[in-house]
């Protein structure tokens, strides 16, 4: 869970608002006016939620020095897929 918290903080540092809710959706990013929002479905397992966050972060030019090595590796892996 600490890993997910670090990803959430990284999202915040890029001004991406994280919303977690329940419904008939998997999750993903969107833009509403000037706001970037990432929606996650709370019923999805944690690994799927992390994949969605990494996919969204993969759209940004992220300074690797800000990342823990394991987050950097996962982010690179998600960019390749």
Backbone as CSV, one residue per row, in Angstrom:
resi,resn,N_x,N_y,N_z,CA_x,CA_y,CA_z,C_x,C_y,C_z
1,UNK,0.818,-1.200,0.000,0.000,0.000,0.000,0.856,1.257,0.000
2,UNK,2.035,1.190,0.636,2.936,2.348,0.637,3.369,2.678,-0.789
3,UNK,3.523,1.642,-1.607,3.892,1.829,-3.006,2.816,2.632,-3.730
4,UNK,1.552,2.275,-3.508,0.449,2.988,-4.141,0.407,4.440,-3.656
5,UNK,0.693,4.653,-2.390,0.711,6.013,-1.849,1.785,6.851,-2.544
6,UNK,2.935,6.266,-2.806,3.994,6.994,-3.512,3.572,7.335,-4.937
7,UNK,2.869,6.410,-5.584,2.355,6.710,-6.924,1.335,7.847,-6.872
8,UNK,0.503,7.845,-5.842,-0.487,8.911,-5.675,0.192,10.261,-5.494
9,UNK,1.259,10.287,-4.722,2.005,11.527,-4.512,2.667,11.994,-5.805
10,UNK,3.137,11.044,-6.602,3.721,11.385,-7.885,2.666,11.991,-8.808
11,UNK,1.472,11.415,-8.814,0.364,11.995,-9.590,0.109,13.433,-9.159
12,UNK,0.057,13.641,-7.858,-0.192,14.987,-7.328,0.891,15.968,-7.772
13,UNK,2.134,15.503,-7.812,3.226,16.386,-8.214,3.101,16.819,-9.675
14,UNK,2.356,16.067,-10.472,2.094,16.433,-11.862,0.682,17.006,-12.044
15,UNK,0.102,17.447,-10.937,-1.230,18.067,-10.933,-2.303,17.171,-11.539
16,UNK,-2.224,15.891,-11.241,-3.247,14.941,-11.672,-4.051,14.558,-10.439
17,UNK,-5.330,14.859,-10.491,-6.222,14.565,-9.368,-6.633,13.096,-9.432
18,UNK,-6.534,12.406,-8.324,-6.898,10.995,-8.257,-8.266,10.851,-7.613
19,UNK,-9.167,10.190,-8.315,-10.506,9.917,-7.791,-10.718,8.411,-7.813
20,UNK,-11.149,7.886,-6.702,-11.414,6.453,-6.599,-12.884,6.268,-6.272
21,UNK,-13.568,5.544,-7.129,-14.997,5.344,-6.938,-15.405,3.945,-7.349
22,UNK,-16.692,3.720,-7.301,-17.246,2.416,-7.623,-18.221,2.597,-8.773
23,UNK,-18.197,1.674,-9.716,-19.117,1.774,-10.840,-18.752,0.788,-11.927
24,UNK,-19.311,1.001,-13.093,-19.091,0.108,-14.236,-18.020,0.698,-15.148
25,UNK,-16.817,0.838,-14.615,-15.685,1.334,-15.385,-14.419,0.725,-14.807
26,UNK,-13.393,0.683,-15.615,-12.114,0.138,-15.168,-11.245,1.242,-14.574
27,UNK,-11.213,2.368,-15.261,-10.416,3.499,-14.810,-9.613,4.064,-15.956
28,UNK,-9.090,5.240,-15.738,-8.276,5.889,-16.754,-8.253,7.389,-16.544
29,UNK,-7.453,8.032,-17.352,-7.288,9.470,-17.236,-8.199,10.227,-18.176
30,UNK,-8.511,11.439,-17.781,-9.277,12.329,-18.641,-8.921,13.764,-18.283
31,UNK,-9.361,14.666,-19.118,-9.136,16.080,-18.884,-10.491,16.768,-18.908
32,UNK,-10.757,17.522,-17.865,-11.987,18.303,-17.784,-11.561,19.748,-17.606
33,UNK,-11.831,20.540,-18.634,-11.343,21.921,-18.695,-9.828,21.897,-18.521
34,UNK,-9.302,22.515,-17.502,-7.851,22.528,-17.294,-7.383,21.493,-16.289
35,UNK,-8.285,20.657,-15.817,-7.950,19.676,-14.776,-7.670,18.314,-15.390
36,UNK,-6.591,17.686,-14.923,-6.313,16.295,-15.287,-6.805,15.436,-14.132
37,UNK,-7.582,14.431,-14.469,-8.166,13.561,-13.448,-7.914,12.110,-13.843
38,UNK,-7.552,11.324,-12.861,-7.385,9.891,-13.065,-8.416,9.189,-12.197
39,UNK,-9.298,8.453,-12.842,-10.337,7.706,-12.133,-9.912,6.252,-11.994
40,UNK,-10.073,5.734,-10.794,-9.828,4.323,-10.525,-11.075,3.717,-9.907
41,UNK,-11.356,2.487,-10.288,-12.488,1.772,-9.710,-12.005,1.041,-8.462
42,UNK,-12.643,1.325,-7.350,-12.206,0.728,-6.086,-12.405,-0.788,-6.054
43,UNK,-13.241,-1.328,-6.955,-13.453,-2.774,-6.974,-12.374,-3.506,-7.771
44,UNK,-11.552,-2.775,-8.520,-10.433,-3.389,-9.237,-9.362,-3.776,-8.230
45,UNK,-8.626,-4.836,-8.513,-7.560,-5.209,-7.592,-6.423,-4.190,-7.672
46,UNK,-5.590,-4.180,-6.660,-4.532,-3.181,-6.533,-3.564,-3.214,-7.708
47,UNK,-3.241,-4.394,-8.214,-2.328,-4.487,-9.360,-2.902,-3.796,-10.591
48,UNK,-4.193,-3.964,-10.846,-4.831,-3.281,-11.981,-4.829,-1.778,-11.772
49,UNK,-5.091,-1.337,-10.551,-5.074,0.099,-10.266,-3.676,0.671,-10.501
50,UNK,-2.662,-0.049,-10.062,-1.274,0.406,-10.269,-0.952,0.470,-11.757
51,UNK,-1.388,-0.516,-12.531,-1.168,-0.500,-13.986,-1.796,0.727,-14.624
52,UNK,-2.988,1.088,-14.195,-3.676,2.264,-14.749,-2.906,3.531,-14.401
53,UNK,-2.444,3.634,-13.158,-1.665,4.808,-12.741,-0.372,4.888,-13.553
54,UNK,0.317,3.770,-13.707,1.571,3.770,-14.468,1.345,4.136,-15.929
55,UNK,0.255,3.665,-16.508,-0.069,4.011,-17.891,-0.264,5.515,-18.022
56,UNK,-0.992,6.104,-17.089,-1.219,7.550,-17.127,0.092,8.315,-16.947
57,UNK,0.912,7.891,-16.002,2.194,8.561,-15.775,3.127,8.403,-16.976
58,UNK,2.946,7.330,-17.740,3.774,7.101,-18.923,3.607,8.149,-19.999
59,UNK,2.559,8.956,-19.915,2.320,10.020,-20.891,3.126,11.277,-20.587
60,UNK,3.816,11.294,-19.471,4.545,12.479,-19.038,6.046,12.231,-19.091
61,UNK,6.779,13.300,-19.291,8.235,13.244,-19.229,8.624,13.393,-17.762
62,UNK,8.881,12.279,-17.125,9.101,12.264,-15.685,10.586,12.184,-15.382
63,UNK,11.017,13.023,-14.466,12.402,13.028,-14.024,12.668,11.751,-13.220
64,UNK,13.472,10.869,-13.769,13.720,9.573,-13.138,14.383,9.713,-11.772
65,UNK,15.061,10.825,-11.530,15.726,11.010,-10.238,14.728,11.215,-9.103
66,UNK,13.489,11.551,-9.446,12.444,11.712,-8.435,11.844,10.372,-8.015
67,UNK,12.170,9.326,-8.753,11.503,8.041,-8.560,12.363,7.047,-7.801
68,UNK,11.691,6.202,-7.042,12.369,5.041,-6.474,12.681,4.095,-7.636
69,UNK,13.765,3.338,-7.545,14.151,2.459,-8.662,13.056,1.498,-9.100
70,UNK,12.301,0.941,-8.148,11.251,-0.011,-8.551,10.109,0.674,-9.290
71,UNK,9.812,1.928,-8.947,8.774,2.667,-9.669,9.276,3.002,-11.069
72,UNK,10.528,3.407,-11.156,11.111,3.713,-12.461,11.077,2.497,-13.376
73,UNK,11.416,1.323,-12.837,11.408,0.094,-13.635,9.998,-0.251,-14.109
74,UNK,9.021,-0.128,-13.226,7.634,-0.413,-13.622,7.140,0.580,-14.657
75,UNK,7.517,1.840,-14.510,7.096,2.865,-15.452,7.708,2.597,-16.833
76,UNK,8.967,2.247,-16.862,9.618,1.912,-18.147,8.954,0.702,-18.783
77,UNK,8.640,-0.298,-17.977,7.985,-1.492,-18.480,6.599,-1.168,-19.057
78,UNK,5.867,-0.282,-18.401,4.526,0.058,-18.884,4.611,0.869,-20.179
79,UNK,5.665,1.642,-20.344,5.853,2.408,-21.591,6.149,1.489,-22.773
80,UNK,6.855,0.392,-22.492,7.209,-0.547,-23.553,6.013,-1.362,-24.016
81,UNK,5.024,-1.560,-23.154,3.859,-2.379,-23.508,2.787,-1.547,-24.029
